[in-house]
Structures are given as structure tokens and as C-alpha cells.
């Protein structure tokens, strides 16, 4: 992403400790690495926690995963104290959600990786905005299932593990950095002293190879770039971008399935990570907290039925009222806008309501733009985008979306820099488009 976005992402990230990767060997990707724990036994531990509230099973599961989880959070930029806070929250969630685990949908490592990834995102958001409610999230919960999402999770995990084992070392290396070190492609290039194009090519080749080996599309997120998809799956995507992707996924079954594939990849990588020793008291502290009641949640705004039918769950916490009661502002003929804040205010995050048949002005972008259709549809360069579709445009795209003649269009848009109007209108107005 351009420098504008990078400055925002830097504010989102924690200060990183130096990581030395030479020589780096991917545990789990070479014949000399240790085998991963017996997943059948791990499933039995989860079952005992769910059915019997077994503290002994929980303690054993903690010992198997806590050092890996701490290593993952620290490699993403946290210090030891923050990492152990996130591990505690993740393991408490494992205790509370054990009865929602389904071994046919995911391996234990995939399920736990998804939990710790989400808890890390929540922790960073609370640090940036203490007023956020515990129910606010921009990820999909592990137990949020849909009838059309069914996949063979165990077979998927095994296939991804085999595909990872077959990757060349240089491809496995950049994939691990992208997943576990909260690094952009540019930062990976700087760390490895490689051209940026080489890093992007290696990640693309690794994912393409796994797509062939697994037999279905990992990278099938409706025009999303490889970099954005990997950033979201690893938890590195800035909040506004993650919000757009989560909103899209909540409306698109194929996108949710692709997200699950990326979680399986994260779970497989988690089992290959070098462990980080946890504090001696951490398990005792956790055991003492297991019977704590969940934190009471502040009541959410009362939304009307239409709003709850149109706006997906990840987006609802950002609205102050039902759709018709929001303070819409006219920005163009037939186009209204409602802006809202995220923890990265340098981004523009907004709803756009476009009247039937009305066009947006012809424009290009100073940086990436993400558009998710919530209701109705619009046409762009001859393509119709309807509810749940996502379009990612970059600085090279020039377009003029036109709302559907009958229903108009309601969209979520996220930009990391102002748009650039084209033609005579752009000459007049571009100097004023500062945000």
C-alpha cells in the first residue's frame, strides 16, 4: 500500500522486537521437524472440556498450545506481557466455547488459531479505543456457521499441511513472515533484502501451488489482492480494511469458505512455529479465572427490522442509529454519505446511499478503495455488483459507478486516501478533496 496507508497501519501496530531469520527453517516443513501433536488426542481434550468441564484436560491443552500462541502474538509485534494477556483471553474463550468446536469443520490447531487471532485484534482495538464494547468485532466468530458453508475441515487441514510440506523454502519463508510477523510485503522485502516484486511473486506462487494441491480456490475473494487477503487472514489488516472484508464475508458464502481455508493455513503454520516459554504462574492464573462470569455487555442501539436485515453484524456496531435515522449528508447529485469512525481515523469509512439510476462522478484513486454492496446494486464498467459483492480498486483504476435503475444502491466504502475526480469537475474540486 502507498505511504498514506502505511502511516496509518504503523499506528495500529505495536513496536516489534527484532527477528533474525538467517538461517530460517520452517518447522513442520522439513523432514527433520518434530511431528505435530496427535489431533485425535487434542479433540478428546476439547470434548472433555465441553462435556465434563475438565480442568485437567484444559491444563493439558494449555501446555500444548500456550507457548505457540505466545510466540505467534509476540512475532506479530507484542511484548511478553501483552502476549500473555492475549493468550489468557484466548484460552478462556477455548474453555467457554469448547462445546461449539466441530472436528469435522476444523482441526484443533485451526480452531484455536482463529480464536487467538481474533483476540489479538480485539486487544489492539481496545488499546486504541477503550470505549469499544466487548461485543464489537470485525472478524467472524468461529461458531458462526451457515448451512451453505459446509466443508470437510479435517481433510482440508491435512491437505494444507501436505501442501505446505511441498513448498520451496523461499516460498514458505515469506508466507510465514506474512502470517506471523504482521509485516507488509514491503517490510518483508526490506527484511530479506529482496525486491518487492520478488516477495509478492513468492507469496502468489505459494498460494497458487496450494490452490492446485488442495483442489479448490484459496484466493477467491471477489477481486481481493493477495496482499490484502493474507493480511486479513493473519490479523494484520488495518481495522477499516478488515471491516470491509468481514462485511463482505458475512454476506458471501464463497468468501466465508475461502476464509476458512486461510484459517486452516494459519492453524498449520501455528503448529510449525518456534515456541515461547510462558510464565510459571500463567496456568494457575487461568485456572482461577475459569469460573468468572463473562463481562456484561452494554446494550446496543435499538435498530429497526429493516436495518438489521440489511446491515451485517460486523458493521452494526459502527452505526449510531437505524439507517433512516442516520445523519446523511449530500455529497453529489443523488448521492448521500454517512461517515463513521474507526480506530484509524485517517481512513475514510462511510456508507453511501445512491438513488436509482444516479452515477457517481468519474474518478480515480490516490490509494486502494474497497466497496461492499449492502443493498441494491450498481454497474461498473459493464459489471453488475449486487448485495455481498466486493470491489477493490487501486490508484490505477478510473471508473464511474452507476446505481441500479430500480433499487438504487447502499454501499460500505473504505478508502485510505481521497479520490481524484476526473475531467473539468476534477480540475475545480480536487484541491478541496483533502479527506
C-alpha positions as CSV (number, residue, x, y, z in Angstrom):
1,X,0.0,0.0,0.0
2,X,1.2,3.6,-0.5
3,X,2.8,5.6,2.2
4,X,-0.5,7.1,3.3
5,X,-1.9,3.7,4.3
6,X,1.4,2.6,5.8
7,X,1.4,5.5,8.2
8,X,-2.0,4.5,9.5
9,X,-1.0,0.9,9.7
10,X,2.1,1.8,11.7
11,X,-0.1,3.5,14.3
12,X,-2.2,0.3,14.5
13,X,0.8,-1.9,15.1
14,X,2.8,-2.4,18.2
15,X,6.6,-1.8,18.3
16,X,8.3,-5.0,17.1
17,X,11.2,-6.8,18.5
18,X,14.0,-7.6,16.1
19,X,13.6,-11.0,14.4
20,X,16.6,-12.8,12.9
21,X,15.7,-15.3,10.2
22,X,19.1,-16.4,8.9
23,X,19.3,-19.2,8.7
24,X,15.5,-19.8,8.9
25,X,14.0,-23.3,8.8
26,X,10.2,-23.8,8.7
27,X,9.4,-26.3,11.5
28,X,6.9,-28.7,10.1
29,X,8.1,-28.1,6.5
30,X,11.2,-30.2,6.6
31,X,11.8,-33.9,7.2
32,X,13.8,-33.1,10.3
33,X,11.0,-31.2,12.1
34,X,9.1,-32.8,15.0
35,X,5.6,-34.2,14.4
36,X,2.6,-32.1,15.4
37,X,0.7,-33.3,18.4
38,X,-1.9,-36.1,17.9
39,X,-5.0,-34.3,16.8
40,X,-7.2,-37.2,17.9
41,X,-6.0,-36.6,21.4
42,X,-6.5,-32.9,21.2
43,X,-10.1,-33.4,20.1
44,X,-10.5,-35.7,23.1
45,X,-9.3,-32.9,25.3
46,X,-11.7,-30.4,23.8
47,X,-14.5,-32.9,24.2
48,X,-13.7,-33.4,27.9
49,X,-13.7,-29.7,28.5
50,X,-17.1,-29.3,26.8
51,X,-18.8,-32.3,28.3
52,X,-17.2,-32.6,31.7
53,X,-15.7,-29.1,32.3
54,X,-12.4,-31.0,32.9
55,X,-9.8,-28.7,34.3
56,X,-7.2,-31.5,33.8
57,X,-7.9,-31.6,30.1
58,X,-7.8,-27.8,29.9
59,X,-4.4,-27.7,31.6
60,X,-3.0,-30.3,29.2
61,X,-4.4,-28.3,26.2
62,X,-2.9,-25.2,27.7
63,X,0.6,-26.8,27.9
64,X,0.3,-27.9,24.2
65,X,-0.8,-24.6,22.8
66,X,0.1,-21.6,25.2
67,X,3.8,-21.5,24.2
68,X,2.8,-21.5,20.5
69,X,0.2,-18.9,21.0
70,X,2.5,-16.6,22.9
71,X,5.1,-17.0,20.1
72,X,2.5,-16.1,17.5
73,X,1.4,-12.9,19.3
74,X,5.0,-11.8,20.1
75,X,6.0,-12.3,16.5
76,X,3.1,-10.1,15.5
77,X,4.8,-7.3,17.5
78,X,3.6,-7.7,21.1
79,X,5.8,-7.7,24.2
80,X,5.7,-10.6,26.6
81,X,3.1,-9.1,28.9
82,X,0.7,-8.3,26.2
83,X,1.2,-11.7,24.5
84,X,0.3,-13.5,27.8
85,X,-2.7,-11.3,28.2
86,X,-3.9,-12.3,24.8
87,X,-3.1,-15.9,25.4
88,X,-5.2,-15.8,28.6
89,X,-8.2,-14.3,26.8
90,X,-7.9,-16.9,24.0
91,X,-7.7,-19.8,26.4
92,X,-10.6,-18.6,28.4
93,X,-12.5,-18.4,25.1
94,X,-11.5,-22.0,24.4
95,X,-12.9,-23.0,27.8
96,X,-16.2,-21.2,27.2
97,X,-16.7,-22.2,23.6
98,X,-15.5,-25.8,23.7
99,X,-19.0,-27.1,23.0
100,X,-19.0,-25.2,19.7
101,X,-15.9,-27.0,18.4
102,X,-16.7,-29.2,15.4
103,X,-13.8,-31.5,14.4
104,X,-15.5,-32.1,11.0
105,X,-15.1,-28.4,10.2
106,X,-11.6,-27.7,11.5
107,X,-8.6,-29.2,13.3
108,X,-8.0,-28.1,16.9
109,X,-5.0,-26.0,15.8
110,X,-7.1,-24.2,13.2
111,X,-9.9,-23.5,15.7
112,X,-7.5,-22.2,18.4
113,X,-5.5,-20.2,15.8
114,X,-8.7,-18.4,14.8
115,X,-9.6,-17.6,18.4
116,X,-6.2,-16.2,19.3
117,X,-6.1,-14.2,16.0
118,X,-9.4,-12.6,16.9
119,X,-8.5,-11.9,20.5
120,X,-5.3,-10.2,19.3
121,X,-7.4,-7.9,17.0
122,X,-9.8,-7.2,19.9
123,X,-6.9,-6.3,22.2
124,X,-5.4,-3.9,19.8
125,X,-8.7,-2.2,19.2
126,X,-9.4,-1.8,22.9
127,X,-6.0,-0.3,23.4
128,X,-6.7,2.3,20.6
129,X,-10.3,2.9,21.7
130,X,-11.1,2.0,25.3
131,X,-14.8,2.9,24.7
132,X,-15.4,-0.2,22.5
133,X,-17.8,-2.7,23.8
134,X,-16.8,-6.3,24.2
135,X,-19.4,-7.3,21.6
136,X,-17.7,-5.1,19.0
137,X,-15.7,-7.1,16.5
138,X,-14.7,-7.1,12.8
139,X,-14.0,-10.8,12.5
140,X,-16.3,-13.7,12.0
141,X,-16.8,-15.8,15.2
142,X,-15.7,-19.5,15.0
143,X,-19.2,-20.7,15.8
144,X,-20.9,-18.5,13.2
145,X,-22.0,-21.2,10.8
146,X,-24.1,-21.2,7.7
147,X,-25.9,-24.1,6.0
148,X,-24.1,-23.4,2.7
149,X,-20.6,-23.2,4.3
150,X,-20.1,-26.9,5.0
151,X,-16.6,-28.2,4.1
152,X,-14.6,-31.2,5.2
153,X,-12.4,-29.3,7.7
154,X,-10.2,-32.2,8.7
155,X,-9.5,-33.2,5.1
156,X,-8.8,-29.5,4.3
157,X,-6.3,-29.2,7.2
158,X,-4.5,-32.3,6.1
159,X,-4.3,-31.1,2.5
160,X,-2.9,-27.8,3.5
161,X,-0.3,-29.4,5.8
162,X,0.8,-31.6,2.8
163,X,0.8,-28.6,0.5
164,X,3.0,-26.6,3.0
165,X,5.4,-29.5,3.2
166,X,5.9,-29.4,-0.6
167,X,6.7,-25.6,-0.8
168,X,10.2,-24.5,-1.7
169,X,11.9,-22.9,1.4
170,X,11.9,-19.4,-0.1
171,X,8.1,-19.5,-0.6
172,X,7.5,-21.0,2.9
173,X,9.7,-18.3,4.4
174,X,7.8,-15.3,3.0
175,X,4.4,-17.0,3.8
176,X,5.4,-17.4,7.4
177,X,6.6,-13.8,7.7
178,X,3.3,-12.6,6.2
179,X,1.3,-14.7,8.6
180,X,3.2,-14.4,11.8
181,X,5.1,-11.1,11.8
182,X,2.4,-8.6,11.0
183,X,4.5,-7.3,8.1
184,X,3.5,-5.8,4.8
185,X,5.0,-7.1,1.6
186,X,7.3,-4.0,1.5
187,X,8.5,-4.7,5.0
188,X,9.3,-8.3,4.2
189,X,11.2,-7.2,1.1
190,X,13.3,-4.8,3.3
191,X,14.0,-7.5,5.9
192,X,15.0,-10.1,3.4
193,X,16.8,-7.6,1.1
194,X,14.7,-8.7,-1.8
195,X,12.9,-6.7,-4.5
196,X,9.2,-6.1,-3.6
197,X,8.1,-7.8,-6.8
198,X,10.0,-11.0,-5.7
199,X,8.2,-11.1,-2.4
200,X,4.8,-10.7,-4.0
201,X,5.7,-13.3,-6.6
202,X,6.8,-15.8,-4.0
203,X,3.6,-15.4,-1.9
204,X,1.5,-15.6,-5.1
205,X,3.3,-18.8,-6.2
206,X,2.9,-20.4,-2.8
207,X,-0.8,-19.7,-2.6
208,X,-1.3,-20.8,-6.2
209,X,0.6,-24.0,-5.6
210,X,-1.6,-24.8,-2.6
211,X,-4.7,-24.0,-4.6
212,X,-3.7,-26.6,-7.1
213,X,-2.7,-29.2,-4.4
214,X,-5.8,-28.6,-2.4
215,X,-8.2,-28.7,-5.3
216,X,-10.2,-25.5,-4.7
217,X,-9.7,-21.8,-4.5
218,X,-7.9,-20.3,-1.6
219,X,-7.6,-16.9,-3.3
220,X,-11.1,-16.4,-4.5
221,X,-12.2,-13.3,-2.5
222,X,-14.0,-11.3,-5.2
223,X,-11.1,-9.3,-6.7
224,X,-9.2,-9.0,-3.4
225,X,-5.4,-8.8,-3.9
226,X,-3.2,-11.5,-2.5
227,X,-1.6,-9.0,0.0
228,X,-5.0,-7.9,1.4
229,X,-6.3,-11.4,1.8
230,X,-3.2,-12.6,3.6
231,X,-3.2,-9.5,5.8
232,X,-6.8,-10.1,6.8
233,X,-6.3,-13.8,7.5
234,X,-3.2,-13.2,9.6
235,X,-4.8,-10.4,11.6
236,X,-2.5,-7.7,10.1
237,X,-5.1,-5.8,8.0
238,X,-5.9,-2.3,9.4
239,X,-9.3,-2.1,11.0
240,X,-11.1,-0.2,8.2
241,X,-9.9,-2.7,5.6
242,X,-10.7,-5.6,7.9
243,X,-14.2,-4.2,8.4
244,X,-14.8,-4.2,4.6
245,X,-13.6,-7.7,4.2
246,X,-15.6,-9.0,7.2
247,X,-18.7,-7.3,6.0
248,X,-18.2,-8.9,2.6
249,X,-17.6,-12.3,4.1
250,X,-20.8,-12.2,6.2
251,X,-22.8,-11.8,3.0
252,X,-20.9,-14.1,0.7
253,X,-20.8,-17.9,1.3
254,X,-17.9,-18.4,-1.1
255,X,-15.8,-15.8,0.6
256,X,-16.6,-17.4,4.0
257,X,-15.3,-20.8,2.7
258,X,-12.2,-19.1,1.4
259,X,-11.7,-17.5,4.8
260,X,-11.9,-21.0,6.4
261,X,-9.2,-22.2,4.0
262,X,-6.9,-19.4,5.2
263,X,-7.6,-20.2,8.8
264,X,-6.6,-23.8,8.1
265,X,-3.3,-22.4,6.7
266,X,-2.9,-20.4,9.9
267,X,-3.5,-23.5,12.0
268,X,-1.0,-25.5,10.1
269,X,1.6,-22.7,10.4
270,X,0.9,-22.4,14.1
271,X,2.0,-26.0,14.7
272,X,5.3,-25.2,13.0
273,X,6.2,-22.1,15.0
274,X,9.0,-22.0,17.5
275,X,7.6,-21.9,21.0
276,X,8.0,-19.1,23.5
277,X,8.2,-20.0,27.2
278,X,5.2,-18.8,29.3
279,X,5.3,-17.5,32.9
280,X,5.2,-20.2,35.6
281,X,2.1,-18.6,37.1
282,X,0.1,-18.2,33.9
283,X,-1.7,-21.6,34.1
284,X,-2.7,-21.1,37.8
285,X,-4.0,-17.6,36.9
286,X,-6.1,-19.0,34.2
287,X,-7.5,-21.9,36.3
288,X,-8.5,-19.3,38.9
289,X,-10.4,-17.4,36.2
290,X,-12.4,-20.2,34.6
291,X,-15.5,-19.7,36.7
292,X,-15.6,-16.0,36.2
293,X,-18.8,-14.8,34.6
294,X,-18.5,-13.2,31.2
295,X,-18.3,-9.4,31.2
296,X,-21.6,-7.7,31.0
297,X,-22.2,-6.1,27.6
298,X,-23.5,-2.6,27.2
299,X,-26.8,-2.6,25.3
300,X,-26.5,-2.0,21.6
301,X,-28.5,0.7,19.9
302,X,-32.0,-0.4,19.0
303,X,-32.1,-0.9,15.3
304,X,-35.3,-1.3,13.3
305,X,-36.1,-4.5,11.4
306,X,-35.0,-3.1,8.0
307,X,-31.6,-2.1,9.3
308,X,-31.0,-5.5,10.9
309,X,-32.0,-7.2,7.7
310,X,-29.6,-5.1,5.5
311,X,-26.6,-4.4,7.7
312,X,-24.4,-7.4,8.6
313,X,-23.2,-8.0,12.2
314,X,-19.6,-6.8,11.8
315,X,-20.8,-3.4,10.6
316,X,-23.7,-2.8,13.0
317,X,-21.6,-1.6,16.0
318,X,-20.4,1.3,13.9
319,X,-23.9,2.7,13.3
320,X,-25.4,5.1,15.8
321,X,-29.0,4.6,14.7
322,X,-31.1,2.8,12.2
323,X,-30.4,3.5,8.5
324,X,-33.2,6.1,8.0
325,X,-32.2,7.9,11.2
326,X,-28.5,8.4,10.4
327,X,-27.3,12.0,9.7
328,X,-26.9,11.5,6.0
329,X,-25.1,14.3,4.1
330,X,-25.5,15.1,0.4
331,X,-22.1,14.8,-1.4
332,X,-23.2,14.7,-5.0
333,X,-26.4,14.7,-7.0
334,X,-28.4,11.7,-5.8
335,X,-25.6,10.5,-3.5
336,X,-25.7,10.7,0.3
337,X,-23.0,9.8,2.7
338,X,-22.7,8.7,6.4
339,X,-19.2,8.7,7.8
340,X,-18.2,6.8,10.9
341,X,-15.1,6.5,13.0
342,X,-12.7,3.5,13.4
343,X,-9.6,3.2,15.4
344,X,-7.7,4.6,12.4
345,X,-9.4,7.9,11.7
346,X,-7.0,8.7,8.8
347,X,-9.0,6.2,6.7
348,X,-12.4,7.3,5.3
349,X,-15.1,4.7,6.3
350,X,-18.6,5.5,5.2
351,X,-21.9,4.3,3.9
352,X,-23.0,5.6,0.5
353,X,-26.7,5.8,-0.5
354,X,-27.1,6.3,-4.2
355,X,-30.5,7.0,-5.7
356,X,-31.8,4.7,-8.6
357,X,-30.0,5.3,-11.9
358,X,-27.7,8.0,-10.5
359,X,-24.0,7.9,-11.3
360,X,-21.0,8.7,-9.2
361,X,-18.6,11.2,-10.7
362,X,-15.9,9.8,-12.9
363,X,-12.9,9.4,-10.6
364,X,-9.7,7.6,-9.9
365,X,-7.9,6.9,-6.5
366,X,-4.9,8.1,-4.6
367,X,-4.9,4.7,-2.9
368,X,-6.9,1.5,-2.5
369,X,-10.7,1.7,-2.3
370,X,-12.9,-1.1,-1.0
371,X,-16.6,-1.1,-1.8
372,X,-19.1,-3.7,-0.4
373,X,-22.7,-3.7,-1.7
374,X,-25.2,-3.9,1.2
375,X,-28.5,-3.4,-0.7
376,X,-29.5,-2.9,-4.3
377,X,-26.8,-2.9,-6.9
378,X,-24.5,-0.8,-9.1
379,X,-22.9,-1.2,-12.5
380,X,-19.2,-0.5,-13.1
381,X,-17.5,-1.0,-16.5
382,X,-20.3,-3.2,-17.6
383,X,-20.3,-5.5,-14.5
384,X,-23.2,-5.6,-12.1
385,X,-22.3,-5.8,-8.4
386,X,-25.1,-6.8,-6.1
387,X,-25.6,-7.5,-2.3
388,X,-22.5,-9.0,-0.8
389,X,-20.1,-8.3,-3.7
390,X,-16.9,-6.5,-3.0
391,X,-14.8,-4.5,-5.4
392,X,-11.2,-3.5,-4.7
393,X,-9.9,-0.6,-6.8
394,X,-6.4,0.8,-6.7
395,X,-4.7,4.0,-7.8
396,X,-4.7,2.9,-11.5
397,X,-8.4,2.5,-11.8
398,X,-10.7,5.2,-13.3
399,X,-14.4,4.4,-13.2
400,X,-17.9,5.8,-12.8
401,X,-20.2,3.5,-10.9
402,X,-24.0,3.9,-11.7
403,X,-26.7,2.7,-9.3
404,X,-29.3,0.2,-10.4
405,X,-32.3,1.9,-12.1
406,X,-34.8,0.2,-9.9
407,X,-33.4,-0.2,-6.4
408,X,-30.5,2.2,-6.2
409,X,-27.6,1.1,-4.1
410,X,-26.4,1.2,-0.5
411,X,-22.6,0.5,-0.1
412,X,-19.9,0.4,2.5
413,X,-16.8,2.2,1.2
414,X,-13.3,2.3,2.8
415,X,-10.5,4.5,1.4
416,X,-7.0,5.1,2.7
417,X,-6.7,8.4,0.7
418,X,-9.1,10.8,-1.0
419,X,-10.5,10.1,-4.5
420,X,-9.3,12.1,-7.5
421,X,-12.1,13.4,-9.7
422,X,-11.5,13.4,-13.4
423,X,-12.4,15.9,-16.1
424,X,-13.4,19.5,-15.7
425,X,-15.1,18.7,-12.3
426,X,-11.8,17.4,-11.1
427,X,-9.9,20.5,-12.0
428,X,-12.3,22.5,-10.0
429,X,-12.8,20.3,-6.9
430,X,-9.6,18.2,-6.5
431,X,-7.8,20.9,-4.5
432,X,-10.7,20.7,-1.9
433,X,-10.8,16.9,-1.6
434,X,-8.4,16.6,1.4
435,X,-10.4,13.9,3.3
